[in-house]
Amino acid sequence: MRVRRTVCVLPLALRDAALAGWLSTLSVLPRTLVLTAVAVPVVFRGLVPHLRKIRISVLTSRSSS
């Protein structure tokens, strides 16, 4: 699980480093929208598969009990 979290956070850190100069020229609302547009897909691809596995294991353990 730790490796997946690192894989998920690393693109966010790289994004911040790459866009730091450009983002500093934007006001708060556009900056938030840009960061969200990049962060949501990264978190979705990194986190949702793990949540599905947990959900399946919880549901199968309940049904077998």
OpenMM code with the backbone's topology and positions (N, CA, C; nanometers):
from openmm import Vec3, app, unit

residues = "MET ARG VAL ARG ARG THR VAL CYS VAL LEU PRO LEU ALA LEU ARG ASP ALA ALA LEU ALA GLY TRP LEU SER THR LEU SER VAL LEU PRO ARG THR LEU VAL LEU THR ALA VAL ALA VAL PRO VAL VAL PHE ARG GLY LEU VAL PRO HIS LEU ARG LYS ILE ARG ILE SER VAL LEU THR SER ARG SER SER SER".split()
positions = [
    Vec3(0.0825, -0.1195, 0.0000),
    Vec3(0.0000, 0.0000, 0.0000),
    Vec3(0.0868, 0.1256, 0.0000),
    Vec3(0.1997, 0.1205, 0.0661),
    Vec3(0.2867, 0.2372, 0.0756),
    Vec3(0.3390, 0.2780, -0.0626),
    Vec3(0.3721, 0.1816, -0.1465),
    Vec3(0.4232, 0.2122, -0.2797),
    Vec3(0.3168, 0.2844, -0.3613),
    Vec3(0.1930, 0.2388, -0.3532),
    Vec3(0.0841, 0.3015, -0.4279),
    Vec3(0.0646, 0.4465, -0.3843),
    Vec3(0.0728, 0.4705, -0.2552),
    Vec3(0.0564, 0.6065, -0.2054),
    Vec3(0.1668, 0.6963, -0.2587),
    Vec3(0.2882, 0.6445, -0.2635),
    Vec3(0.3999, 0.7215, -0.3165),
    Vec3(0.3784, 0.7490, -0.4640),
    Vec3(0.3315, 0.6503, -0.5370),
    Vec3(0.3050, 0.6675, -0.6796),
    Vec3(0.1964, 0.7714, -0.6998),
    Vec3(0.1014, 0.7761, -0.6085),
    Vec3(-0.0084, 0.8709, -0.6194),
    Vec3(0.0357, 1.0127, -0.5838),
    Vec3(0.1232, 1.0284, -0.4863),
    Vec3(0.1634, 1.1607, -0.4393),
    Vec3(0.2761, 1.2190, -0.5240),
    Vec3(0.3602, 1.1360, -0.5797),
    Vec3(0.4726, 1.1851, -0.6580),
    Vec3(0.4288, 1.2725, -0.7760),
    Vec3(0.3288, 1.2311, -0.8555),
    Vec3(0.2864, 1.3211, -0.9640),
    Vec3(0.2330, 1.4552, -0.9133),
    Vec3(0.1717, 1.4555, -0.7964),
    Vec3(0.1224, 1.5815, -0.7398),
    Vec3(0.2385, 1.6732, -0.7033),
    Vec3(0.3440, 1.6174, -0.6468),
    Vec3(0.4610, 1.6972, -0.6113),
    Vec3(0.5312, 1.7481, -0.7367),
    Vec3(0.5408, 1.6630, -0.8380),
    Vec3(0.6018, 1.7060, -0.9636),
    Vec3(0.5182, 1.8145, -1.0309),
    Vec3(0.3873, 1.7998, -1.0222),
    Vec3(0.2979, 1.9012, -1.0783),
    Vec3(0.3207, 2.0355, -1.0105),
    Vec3(0.3295, 2.0335, -0.8787),
    Vec3(0.3509, 2.1583, -0.8043),
    Vec3(0.4842, 2.2225, -0.8426),
    Vec3(0.5878, 2.1409, -0.8562),
    Vec3(0.7192, 2.1940, -0.8925),
    Vec3(0.7190, 2.2487, -1.0351),
    Vec3(0.6521, 2.1794, -1.1257),
    Vec3(0.6525, 2.2208, -1.2659),
    Vec3(0.5690, 2.3460, -1.2894),
    Vec3(0.4607, 2.3588, -1.2164),
    Vec3(0.3683, 2.4693, -1.2405),
    Vec3(0.3835, 2.5846, -1.1408),
    Vec3(0.4814, 2.5783, -1.0542),
    Vec3(0.4928, 2.6774, -0.9469),
    Vec3(0.5004, 2.8206, -1.0001),
    Vec3(0.5831, 2.8457, -1.0986),
    Vec3(0.5962, 2.9812, -1.1507),
    Vec3(0.4692, 3.0305, -1.2172),
    Vec3(0.4095, 2.9447, -1.2981),
    Vec3(0.2886, 2.9829, -1.3696),
    Vec3(0.1700, 2.9989, -1.2751),
    Vec3(0.1579, 2.9089, -1.1778),
    Vec3(0.0454, 2.9157, -1.0843),
    Vec3(0.0525, 3.0387, -0.9945),
    Vec3(0.1708, 3.0863, -0.9668),
    Vec3(0.1826, 3.2026, -0.8778),
    Vec3(0.1254, 3.3292, -0.9414),
    Vec3(0.1111, 3.3298, -1.0736),
    Vec3(0.0545, 3.4468, -1.1403),
    Vec3(-0.0979, 3.4450, -1.1404),
    Vec3(-0.1577, 3.3314, -1.1082),
    Vec3(-0.3037, 3.3190, -1.1091),
    Vec3(-0.3630, 3.3609, -0.9752),
    Vec3(-0.4874, 3.4037, -0.9799),
    Vec3(-0.5571, 3.4309, -0.8540),
    Vec3(-0.6016, 3.2985, -0.7924),
    Vec3(-0.6636, 3.3054, -0.6778),
    Vec3(-0.6946, 3.1855, -0.5999),
    Vec3(-0.7903, 3.0910, -0.6730),
    Vec3(-0.8969, 3.1410, -0.7291),
    Vec3(-0.9962, 3.0536, -0.7925),
    Vec3(-0.9412, 2.9790, -0.9137),
    Vec3(-0.8794, 3.0458, -1.0100),
    Vec3(-0.8239, 2.9695, -1.1224),
    Vec3(-0.7142, 2.8711, -1.0800),
    Vec3(-0.6329, 2.9098, -0.9823),
    Vec3(-0.5279, 2.8202, -0.9329),
    Vec3(-0.5897, 2.6946, -0.8731),
    Vec3(-0.6964, 2.7120, -0.7956),
    Vec3(-0.7647, 2.5972, -0.7351),
    Vec3(-0.8237, 2.5069, -0.8423),
    Vec3(-0.8836, 2.5653, -0.9437),
    Vec3(-0.9431, 2.4858, -1.0506),
    Vec3(-0.8376, 2.4064, -1.1282),
    Vec3(-0.7244, 2.4688, -1.1557),
    Vec3(-0.6170, 2.3995, -1.2278),
    Vec3(-0.5620, 2.2853, -1.1441),
    Vec3(-0.5339, 2.3107, -1.0175),
    Vec3(-0.4794, 2.2061, -0.9314),
    Vec3(-0.5782, 2.0914, -0.9125),
    Vec3(-0.7053, 2.1228, -0.9015),
    Vec3(-0.8069, 2.0192, -0.8866),
    Vec3(-0.8200, 1.9374, -1.0138),
    Vec3(-0.8136, 2.0031, -1.1270),
    Vec3(-0.8248, 1.9310, -1.2545),
    Vec3(-0.7121, 1.8306, -1.2728),
    Vec3(-0.5987, 1.8569, -1.2142),
    Vec3(-0.4860, 1.7644, -1.2240),
    Vec3(-0.4894, 1.6619, -1.1106),
    Vec3(-0.5241, 1.7036, -0.9906),
    Vec3(-0.5151, 1.6165, -0.8737),
    Vec3(-0.6226, 1.5092, -0.8708),
    Vec3(-0.7427, 1.5423, -0.9098),
    Vec3(-0.8531, 1.4463, -0.8980),
    Vec3(-0.8283, 1.3196, -0.9799),
    Vec3(-0.7893, 1.3284, -1.1063),
    Vec3(-0.7633, 1.2040, -1.1799),
    Vec3(-0.6483, 1.1217, -1.1213),
    Vec3(-0.5456, 1.1888, -1.0712),
    Vec3(-0.4321, 1.1170, -1.0135),
    Vec3(-0.4761, 1.0404, -0.8895),
    Vec3(-0.5496, 1.1049, -0.8020),
    Vec3(-0.5975, 1.0393, -0.6803),
    Vec3(-0.6963, 0.9293, -0.7157),
    Vec3(-0.7818, 0.9544, -0.8137),
    Vec3(-0.8814, 0.8561, -0.8546),
    Vec3(-0.8146, 0.7292, -0.9051),
    Vec3(-0.7141, 0.7435, -0.9887),
    Vec3(-0.6450, 0.6257, -1.0428),
    Vec3(-0.5605, 0.5554, -0.9384),
    Vec3(-0.5112, 0.6287, -0.8404),
    Vec3(-0.4258, 0.5684, -0.7389),
    Vec3(-0.5000, 0.5120, -0.6201),
    Vec3(-0.6137, 0.5701, -0.5852),
    Vec3(-0.6832, 0.5325, -0.4622),
    Vec3(-0.8020, 0.4405, -0.4848),
    Vec3(-0.8775, 0.4630, -0.5885),
    Vec3(-1.0020, 0.3884, -0.6095),
    Vec3(-0.9794, 0.2382, -0.6234),
    Vec3(-0.8772, 0.1900, -0.6939),
    Vec3(-0.8582, 0.0444, -0.6989),
    Vec3(-0.8413, -0.0199, -0.5611),
    Vec3(-0.7722, 0.0500, -0.4719),
    Vec3(-0.7552, -0.0032, -0.3357),
    Vec3(-0.8882, -0.0023, -0.2600),
    Vec3(-0.9664, 0.1025, -0.2772),
    Vec3(-1.0966, 0.1082, -0.2106),
    Vec3(-1.1893, -0.0014, -0.2617),
    Vec3(-1.1822, -0.0326, -0.3901),
    Vec3(-1.2640, -0.1418, -0.4448),
    Vec3(-1.2254, -0.2753, -0.3835),
    Vec3(-1.0949, -0.3001, -0.3714),
    Vec3(-1.0490, -0.4261, -0.3112),
    Vec3(-1.0978, -0.4373, -0.1668),
    Vec3(-1.0891, -0.3287, -0.0920),
    Vec3(-1.1355, -0.3297, 0.0474),
    Vec3(-1.2853, -0.3551, 0.0523),
    Vec3(-1.3605, -0.2890, -0.0342),
    Vec3(-1.5061, -0.3058, -0.0378),
    Vec3(-1.5429, -0.4499, -0.0702),
    Vec3(-1.4754, -0.5094, -0.1685),
    Vec3(-1.5035, -0.6487, -0.2051),
    Vec3(-1.4721, -0.7420, -0.0893),
    Vec3(-1.3597, -0.7203, -0.0225),
    Vec3(-1.3246, -0.8083, 0.0892),
    Vec3(-1.4232, -0.7936, 0.2051),
    Vec3(-1.4709, -0.6727, 0.2304),
    Vec3(-1.5688, -0.6519, 0.3374),
    Vec3(-1.7009, -0.7182, 0.3007),
    Vec3(-1.7461, -0.7007, 0.1779),
    Vec3(-1.8730, -0.7595, 0.1360),
    Vec3(-1.8679, -0.9121, 0.1337),
    Vec3(-1.7578, -0.9688, 0.0901),
    Vec3(-1.7471, -1.1158, 0.0874),
    Vec3(-1.7356, -1.1724, 0.2283),
    Vec3(-1.6704, -1.1004, 0.3188),
    Vec3(-1.6622, -1.1505, 0.4561),
    Vec3(-1.7984, -1.1430, 0.5261),
    Vec3(-1.8773, -1.0432, 0.4933),
    Vec3(-2.0130, -1.0319, 0.5518),
    Vec3(-2.1051, -1.1415, 0.4976),
    Vec3(-2.0949, -1.1676, 0.3688),
    Vec3(-2.1839, -1.2669, 0.3101),
    Vec3(-2.1479, -1.4088, 0.3516),
    Vec3(-2.0220, -1.4335, 0.3820),
    Vec3(-1.9814, -1.5679, 0.4255),
    Vec3(-2.0075, -1.5908, 0.5740),
    Vec3(-2.0316, -1.4855, 0.6496),
    Vec3(-2.0547, -1.4986, 0.7947),
    Vec3(-2.1967, -1.5417, 0.8252),
] * unit.nanometer
topology = app.Topology()
chain = topology.addChain("A")
for resn in residues:
    res = topology.addResidue(resn, chain)
    for name in ("N", "CA", "C"):
        topology.addAtom(name, app.Element.getBySymbol(name[0]), res)
